[in-house]
Amino acid sequence: MNIDEIEQELGVMQLSDSFFPTGIFATSNRLEFLFRGKKIQGMTDLIEMIKINIIQQMGHQIVLHLQMHLIAQTKMILRK
């Protein structure tokens, strides 16, 4: 896969999925910067970055879930 094909696929992903926003580096997890800086050189690099982002997002969700569970359990204990 050449750079033009990667750019086309990246463009489609940016249009079809909010995970790949366009234009603002801060909200795209520096995807444009990494792509232009040749840190992402192919689909393997892109897939690895996606995996890392998903794991990071899951970590936040797990912490939030545990915090909500702890609050609910604390409220139940205090009611008794």
C-alpha positions as CSV (number, residue, x, y, z in Angstrom):
1,M,0.0,0.0,0.0
2,N,1.5,3.3,-1.0
3,I,1.2,6.7,0.8
4,D,-1.6,7.9,-1.5
5,E,-3.8,4.9,-0.8
6,I,-3.1,5.3,3.0
7,E,-4.1,9.0,2.8
8,Q,-7.3,8.0,0.9
9,E,-8.2,5.4,3.5
10,L,-7.4,7.8,6.3
11,G,-9.7,10.4,4.6
12,V,-12.5,8.0,4.5
13,M,-12.0,7.1,8.2
14,Q,-12.0,10.7,9.1
15,L,-15.3,11.3,7.3
16,S,-17.0,8.2,8.6
17,D,-15.9,7.9,12.2
18,S,-15.6,10.6,14.9
19,F,-12.6,8.6,16.3
20,F,-10.7,10.2,13.4
21,P,-11.6,13.9,13.5
22,T,-10.0,16.3,11.0
23,G,-7.9,19.4,11.5
24,I,-7.5,19.7,15.3
25,F,-4.4,17.8,16.6
26,A,-5.6,17.8,20.2
27,T,-8.8,15.9,19.5
28,S,-7.3,13.5,17.0
29,N,-4.7,12.2,19.3
30,R,-2.0,13.8,17.1
31,L,-2.9,11.4,14.2
32,E,-2.2,14.0,11.5
33,F,1.1,14.9,13.2
34,L,2.2,11.3,13.4
35,F,1.1,10.6,9.8
36,R,2.9,13.6,8.4
37,G,6.0,12.9,10.5
38,K,6.1,9.4,9.0
39,K,5.7,7.9,12.5
40,I,2.7,6.0,11.0
41,Q,4.1,4.4,7.9
42,G,1.4,1.9,7.1
43,M,-1.6,0.1,8.1
44,T,0.3,-1.9,10.8
45,D,1.3,1.3,12.5
46,L,-2.2,2.7,12.2
47,I,-3.8,-0.5,13.6
48,E,-1.3,-0.4,16.5
49,M,-2.3,3.2,17.3
50,I,-6.0,2.3,17.2
51,K,-5.4,-0.6,19.6
52,I,-3.6,1.7,22.0
53,N,-6.3,4.3,21.8
54,I,-9.0,1.7,22.5
55,I,-7.1,0.4,25.5
56,Q,-6.7,3.9,26.8
57,Q,-10.5,4.6,26.4
58,M,-11.4,1.3,28.0
59,G,-9.2,2.1,31.0
60,H,-11.1,5.4,31.6
61,Q,-14.4,3.5,31.3
62,I,-13.4,0.8,33.7
63,V,-12.3,3.4,36.3
64,L,-15.6,5.3,35.8
65,H,-17.6,2.1,36.2
66,L,-15.7,1.1,39.4
67,Q,-16.2,4.6,40.8
68,M,-19.9,4.5,40.2
69,H,-20.2,1.1,41.7
70,L,-18.3,2.2,44.8
71,I,-20.6,5.2,45.2
72,A,-23.7,3.0,44.8
73,Q,-22.4,0.5,47.4
74,T,-21.5,3.3,49.8
75,K,-25.0,4.7,49.5
76,M,-26.5,1.3,50.2
77,I,-24.4,0.8,53.3
78,L,-25.2,4.3,54.6
79,R,-29.0,3.6,54.2
80,K,-28.8,0.6,56.5
